[in-house]
Each structure stands twice: as structure tokens, then as C-alpha cells.
Amino acid sequence: MTPILSEIHIYPIKSCGGISLQTVEVGPKGPHLDRRWMLVSEEGRFISQREHPSLALVAVRHEKQHLFIKIPTGDEIKIPISNEGPDVNVTVWKSDVLAKDQGNEAAQFFSDYLGRTCRLVFFPDQSKRQVDQQYAKNPNDEVGFADGFPFLLISEGSLDTLCRKMGTPLLMNRFRPNLVVTNCEAFAEDTWHTIKIGPISFLVAKPCSRCTVTTIDQETGIKGVEPLQTLATFRKEDKKILFGQNLVHENSGFLKVGLPVEVLCQKEHE
């Protein structure tokens, strides 16, 4: 049974709505445009759905050289996709990054929506943020504004098992993966060490530790207790709730839905 890449998603603005794709270009920082923008506080620290669940309702699309951002009221703005703008120092978790401010219109748009002062910033090509070397091993591995890794992969079988245990259906977008695979057993991804999808090889770096963002319905912005409550009954390890795998890509190229997932090496059992 060969796993198949069934879905590709990017999230251009950290914590805002995602975009489903059939094909994506993968560059040094990961999927093209994924987590290249981020909202920050007046102090320059990142803002996410953890504090503002309503960010889930911000729809994002891109056409040619612009990003279009729409909020539930129907109001929409567009910003250019470019490496230009005033330099600003921002912080995402423990990383300090030199970013580009996206201007007063975008700042006002989001400040009005969230009811707090904030700025929208862009991660330019020239800025570097290194992947945690405890897992990546390669000093050249980098990531944009994603929490820690350029890719998150989850199998449909894993979600199906979770939903059966919950007794209710759940959309995959709760977990905000980049890659979804089918045609494999539940949690098969936990056993993979290195894989190849089309021309791109990946290191399966570490399990993804899940937070309260998974309890936010991405269609309504309403926060609950699931799926963390159910996951804690069978996916808890060292006080962390694990679901999905973080990946680091070893080269650039293009990914396309329908490609087979070749498991190059399995993890050694401890």
C-alpha cells in the first residue's frame, strides 16, 4: 500500500485562513508564500489564534503579485507580494527576525478587526530563521514564520481514528497541515524517518505538539475543548499531546496532489 499526497495547503498569513492548492513550489523556506506574513503587537511579538480565535475567519487568496485579505464583514484589502518595506525587528517564539512592515493601511485594517493595535509584517527572502538544530541537523535548514518547521504532515487515517474516538466528525483544517496523505494506516506517519514525494526528499523531524488552536472551529472562530480532550486519552507523551509530524525538506522543487509518498527509511523502534 503506497501512501498518496491527497491535499496541499498553505497559510500565507500566520494564524489566518489557508489556501488549498493542487501544486506548490517548494523553496528554501518551505512552500511558496506559506507563513511569510504575520501580525505583530506594538512590541513586535507575533499574534496568533491563541489570543484571537477570530483570525481563523480572515480569508486569504493570492493573484499574481498581490495578496487579497478579506474579513467576515466583506471588507477586503490587497497588498503587494514583495521584499520591500521598512525594516522592523519582530519575534516569533524564541526567534528574532528582521521583517518588512506592510504599511499603515494593512495595520489599520487588522487593528480595527482585532480591536487592538497591530502591524502586518513580511518575512523577506534575505532574512534567515534557522530550524531547531536539535532536530534538523543541517545549519542551512530554514523556515518562515511557521511555529518551528517548514512542513506539517498528517494522514487522513489518523484524523479518521480521532473522529471515531470522539464520536463526531472533525475537519482537517483544525490542525493546519501543509500536506495530507491518504492510503496508509492511521498514524503511519509516526513511523517514517525519511520520505520522498515527487522530486523532494524530507526528514520526518519530530511529532507535532498540539496547542489550543486545534480547539478553534476554523469555520466559526468558536473555541471549545475538542479535539485536545480526546487526543489526551491516547496521544499524550511526556505531557505533550502529539498529532501529525513536522518535516524538513532537503531540496527544492514542486509538489502535486496525487503524487506517491515513498517511505525511504522507517524510524528505529526504541
C-alpha positions in Angstrom: 0.0 0.0 0.0 1.6 3.2 -1.2 0.6 6.5 0.6 -0.6 9.2 -1.7 -0.4 13.0 -1.3 -4.1 14.0 -1.2 -4.1 17.6 -0.1 -1.7 20.6 -0.1 -2.3 23.7 2.0 -0.5 27.0 2.6 -1.3 29.7 5.2 0.2 32.9 3.8 -0.6 34.9 7.0 0.3 33.1 10.2 -2.9 32.1 12.0 -5.2 33.3 9.2 -7.2 31.3 6.7 -5.4 28.8 4.5 -5.4 28.2 0.7 -5.8 24.7 -0.8 -3.6 24.0 -3.8 -3.1 21.3 -6.4 0.5 22.2 -6.9 3.0 24.1 -4.9 6.6 25.3 -5.4 9.0 24.5 -2.5 11.8 26.8 -1.9 14.4 27.3 0.9 11.9 28.4 3.5 9.3 25.8 2.6 6.0 26.0 0.5 5.8 29.2 -1.6 4.1 32.0 0.4 3.5 29.8 3.4 3.6 31.9 6.7 5.5 34.7 5.0 3.3 37.3 6.7 2.5 37.7 10.4 0.7 40.1 12.7 2.7 41.6 15.5 1.9 43.6 18.6 3.3 47.1 19.2 6.3 45.4 20.8 6.9 43.3 17.7 5.8 40.0 19.2 3.7 37.6 17.0 -0.1 37.5 17.3 -1.9 34.2 16.7 -5.3 32.5 17.1 -4.2 31.6 20.6 -5.2 35.1 21.7 -7.5 35.9 18.8 -9.6 33.0 17.5 -11.3 35.3 15.0 -8.2 35.3 12.9 -9.4 31.9 11.6 -12.2 33.8 9.8 -9.7 36.0 7.8 -9.8 34.7 4.2 -6.7 34.9 2.2 -6.1 34.5 -1.6 -3.3 35.4 -3.9 -3.4 36.5 -7.6 -0.3 37.2 -9.5 1.7 39.7 -7.4 -0.9 40.6 -4.7 -2.3 39.0 -1.6 -6.0 39.7 -1.0 -7.3 39.7 2.6 -11.0 39.6 3.4 -12.7 39.7 6.8 -16.3 38.5 7.6 -17.8 41.9 7.1 -16.8 41.6 3.4 -14.2 44.3 3.7 -11.1 43.5 1.7 -7.6 44.9 1.1 -4.8 43.9 -1.1 -1.1 44.1 -0.5 1.8 43.6 -3.0 3.9 40.5 -2.7 7.4 42.0 -2.5 10.5 42.1 -0.4 10.2 45.8 0.0 9.2 47.9 3.0 10.7 49.4 6.2 12.8 47.1 8.3 11.3 46.1 11.6 12.6 43.6 14.2 9.9 41.0 15.2 9.8 38.0 17.5 8.1 34.6 16.8 8.5 32.3 19.8 12.3 32.5 20.6 13.4 33.7 17.2 14.2 37.4 16.5 13.7 38.1 12.8 14.3 41.2 10.6 11.0 41.7 8.7 9.4 44.2 6.4 6.5 46.4 7.6 3.5 46.2 5.2 2.2 49.7 5.7 -0.4 51.7 7.5 -3.4 50.5 5.5 -2.9 46.9 6.4 -2.0 47.8 10.0 -5.3 49.8 10.4 -7.3 47.1 8.7 -6.2 44.4 11.2 -6.2 46.8 14.2 -9.8 47.6 13.6 -10.7 43.9 13.1 -8.9 42.7 16.3 -9.7 45.8 18.4 -6.0 46.3 19.2 -3.0 48.0 17.7 -1.0 45.7 15.5 1.1 45.7 12.3 1.4 43.2 9.4 4.9 42.2 8.5 6.5 40.2 5.8 9.4 37.7 6.0 11.7 38.8 3.1 13.9 36.4 1.2 17.1 37.9 2.6 16.1 37.1 6.3 17.0 33.8 7.7 15.4 31.8 10.6 17.1 28.5 11.3 15.2 25.3 12.1 15.9 23.9 15.5 19.2 22.1 15.1 18.3 19.5 17.7 16.0 18.0 15.0 17.1 19.3 11.6 20.8 18.7 11.9 21.6 20.9 8.9 22.6 24.5 9.6 21.1 25.5 6.2 17.6 24.4 7.0 15.4 27.4 7.4 11.7 28.3 8.0 9.5 31.4 7.7 7.0 32.5 10.4 5.7 28.9 11.0 5.9 27.8 14.6 9.1 25.8 14.0 9.2 23.7 10.8 8.6 24.3 7.2 6.1 21.4 6.8 3.4 19.7 8.8 2.1 16.3 7.5 -1.0 14.4 8.7 -2.6 11.3 7.3 -6.3 11.0 6.7 -6.3 7.7 8.6 -5.1 9.5 11.7 -7.9 12.0 11.6 -10.4 9.2 10.9 -9.3 7.4 14.0 -9.5 10.5 16.1 -13.1 11.2 14.8 -14.2 7.7 15.6 -12.9 8.1 19.2 -14.6 11.5 19.5 -17.8 10.2 18.0 -18.1 13.2 15.8 -16.6 14.4 12.5 -13.8 17.0 12.5 -12.3 18.9 9.6 -8.6 18.5 8.9 -8.2 22.3 8.9 -8.3 22.3 12.7 -4.7 21.0 12.5 -3.5 23.4 9.8 -1.3 20.9 7.9 0.6 21.6 4.7 0.5 18.1 3.5 -2.3 15.5 3.9 -1.7 11.9 2.8 -4.1 9.0 2.2 -3.9 5.3 1.5 -2.0 4.4 4.7 -2.8 3.2 8.2 -3.6 5.6 11.0 -0.5 7.2 12.4 1.7 5.5 9.8 3.5 8.9 9.6 4.8 8.4 13.2 6.9 5.5 11.9 8.6 7.4 9.0 12.1 8.7 9.2 12.7 9.9 5.7 10.3 10.1 2.8 10.2 11.3 -0.8 7.3 13.0 -2.6 8.0 13.6 -6.3 11.4 15.2 -6.5 11.6 16.3 -2.9 13.1 14.4 0.0 12.0 15.1 3.6 13.3 14.3 7.0 10.5 13.5 9.4 11.9 15.6 12.2 9.6 15.3 15.2 6.0 14.8 16.2 3.9 18.0 16.3 2.9 19.0 19.9 -0.6 20.4 19.7 -2.0 23.5 21.3 -5.3 25.2 21.9 -5.5 26.4 18.2 -6.9 22.9 17.4 -9.9 23.6 19.6 -10.9 26.5 17.5 -13.5 25.8 14.8 -11.9 27.3 11.7 -15.3 27.9 10.1 -16.8 29.8 13.0 -13.9 31.0 15.1 -15.5 29.4 18.2 -13.3 27.8 20.8 -14.2 24.5 22.5 -12.4 21.6 24.3 -12.1 19.1 21.5 -10.1 17.6 20.0 -7.5 18.0 22.7 -9.7 16.3 25.3 -9.9 13.1 23.3 -6.4 13.3 22.0 -5.1 13.4 25.6 -6.6 10.0 26.2 -4.4 8.2 23.6 -1.9 10.6 22.1 -0.2 12.1 25.2 3.5 11.6 25.8 5.7 13.5 28.2 2.9 15.9 29.0 2.6 16.8 25.3 -0.3 15.9 23.0 1.0 14.7 19.7 -0.7 14.7 16.3 1.0 14.9 12.9 4.7 15.1 12.0 6.9 18.1 11.4 9.0 17.8 8.2 12.2 19.4 6.9 12.7 19.4 3.2 16.1 18.5 1.8 15.8 20.2 -1.6 13.5 22.4 -3.7 11.1 21.5 -6.4 7.3 21.1 -7.0 4.7 19.0 -5.2 1.5 18.0 -6.7 -1.6 16.3 -5.3 -1.7 12.7 -6.4 2.0 12.0 -6.1 3.0 8.8 -4.3 4.8 9.1 -0.9 7.8 6.9 -0.9 9.0 5.9 2.5 12.8 5.8 2.2 13.5 4.8 5.8 11.5 3.8 8.9 12.2 5.1 12.4 14.0 2.6 14.6 11.9 1.3 17.4 13.1 2.3 20.8 
